[in-house]
């Protein structure tokens, strides 16, 4: 019996969601171990491509003045993070990682701040 495209998409979406959540937790653990503790780096989410070959880890940094430093740190250590992920997760395909500042989360925080000023 053939599965309809709709069901396949749901299955892929579910798999992507599970892997994304595992990657988010793994990235948070890695950064907690490896960061210099001068700033707070929070992993807000992870996004993975449909073929599971590429993943983007989204972070926020406090204080904001350390954003560039933290982003450069995560990008420099992407290879080490890949090895860490390999040792912690069972994946057939180990994705290549990129790190980005989560601009959506920053926008949400600013909206919250504006709402709290009223």
C-alpha positions as CSV (number, residue, x, y, z in Angstrom):
1,X,0.0,0.0,0.0
2,X,1.4,3.4,-1.0
3,X,1.5,6.2,1.5
4,X,0.0,9.5,0.2
5,X,2.3,12.6,-0.1
6,X,0.5,14.3,2.7
7,X,1.4,11.5,5.1
8,X,5.0,11.4,3.9
9,X,5.3,15.1,4.5
10,X,3.9,14.7,8.1
11,X,6.4,11.9,8.7
12,X,9.3,14.0,7.4
13,X,8.1,17.0,9.4
14,X,7.9,14.9,12.5
15,X,11.4,13.6,12.0
16,X,12.7,17.1,11.3
17,X,11.1,18.3,14.5
18,X,12.6,15.5,16.6
19,X,16.0,16.0,15.2
20,X,15.8,19.8,15.5
21,X,14.8,19.5,19.2
22,X,17.7,17.1,19.9
23,X,20.1,19.4,18.1
24,X,18.9,22.4,20.2
25,X,19.5,20.5,23.4
26,X,22.9,19.2,22.2
27,X,24.0,22.7,21.1
28,X,22.9,24.1,24.5
29,X,25.0,21.5,26.3
30,X,28.0,22.0,24.1
31,X,27.9,25.8,24.5
32,X,27.5,25.5,28.3
33,X,30.7,23.4,28.4
34,X,32.8,25.3,25.9
35,X,31.9,29.0,26.3
36,X,34.0,31.3,28.4
37,X,31.1,32.4,30.6
38,X,31.6,36.1,29.9
39,X,28.3,36.1,28.2
40,X,25.1,34.1,28.4
41,X,24.6,32.2,25.1
42,X,21.1,30.7,24.8
43,X,20.1,28.3,22.1
44,X,16.6,29.3,21.1
45,X,16.0,26.8,18.3
46,X,17.5,24.7,15.6
47,X,16.3,24.4,12.0
48,X,17.3,21.4,9.8
49,X,16.8,20.9,6.1
50,X,14.4,18.3,4.8
51,X,17.3,16.1,3.7
52,X,18.9,16.5,7.2
53,X,22.2,17.5,5.7
54,X,22.3,21.2,6.9
55,X,21.2,22.6,10.2
56,X,21.2,26.2,11.6
57,X,21.5,26.7,15.3
58,X,19.8,30.0,16.5
59,X,21.2,31.8,19.6
60,X,20.7,34.8,21.7
61,X,23.4,36.5,23.6
62,X,23.4,38.6,26.8
63,X,24.7,41.2,27.1
64,X,24.0,42.1,23.5
65,X,27.5,43.8,23.3
66,X,29.0,40.3,23.1
67,X,26.8,39.1,20.2
68,X,29.6,39.4,17.6
69,X,32.1,37.7,19.8
70,X,29.8,34.9,20.7
71,X,28.7,34.4,17.1
72,X,32.4,34.2,15.9
73,X,33.1,31.8,18.7
74,X,30.2,29.4,17.7
75,X,31.2,29.6,14.0
76,X,34.9,28.9,14.9
77,X,33.8,25.9,16.9
78,X,31.3,24.5,14.4
79,X,33.6,21.6,13.6
80,X,34.1,20.7,17.2
81,X,30.3,20.9,17.7
82,X,29.9,18.5,14.8
83,X,32.2,16.0,16.5
84,X,30.4,16.5,19.8
85,X,27.0,15.9,18.1
86,X,28.4,12.8,16.5
87,X,29.3,11.4,19.9
88,X,25.9,12.4,21.5
89,X,23.4,11.6,18.8
90,X,22.7,8.6,16.6
91,X,22.1,10.1,13.1
92,X,22.6,8.4,9.8
93,X,23.5,11.7,8.2
94,X,25.5,14.2,10.3
95,X,24.5,17.7,9.2
96,X,26.8,20.6,8.5
97,X,26.1,23.3,11.0
98,X,25.8,27.1,10.9
99,X,25.1,29.4,13.7
100,X,23.0,32.6,13.6
101,X,21.6,35.2,16.0
102,X,17.9,34.6,16.5
103,X,16.5,37.9,15.3
104,X,12.9,36.7,15.8
105,X,13.6,36.1,19.5
106,X,15.2,39.6,19.8
107,X,12.1,41.2,18.2
108,X,9.9,39.3,20.6
109,X,11.9,40.5,23.6
110,X,11.8,44.1,22.4
111,X,8.0,43.9,22.0
112,X,7.8,42.4,25.6
113,X,9.9,45.3,26.9
114,X,7.6,47.9,25.2
115,X,4.6,46.2,26.6
116,X,6.0,46.2,30.1
117,X,6.7,50.0,30.0
118,X,3.0,50.8,29.9
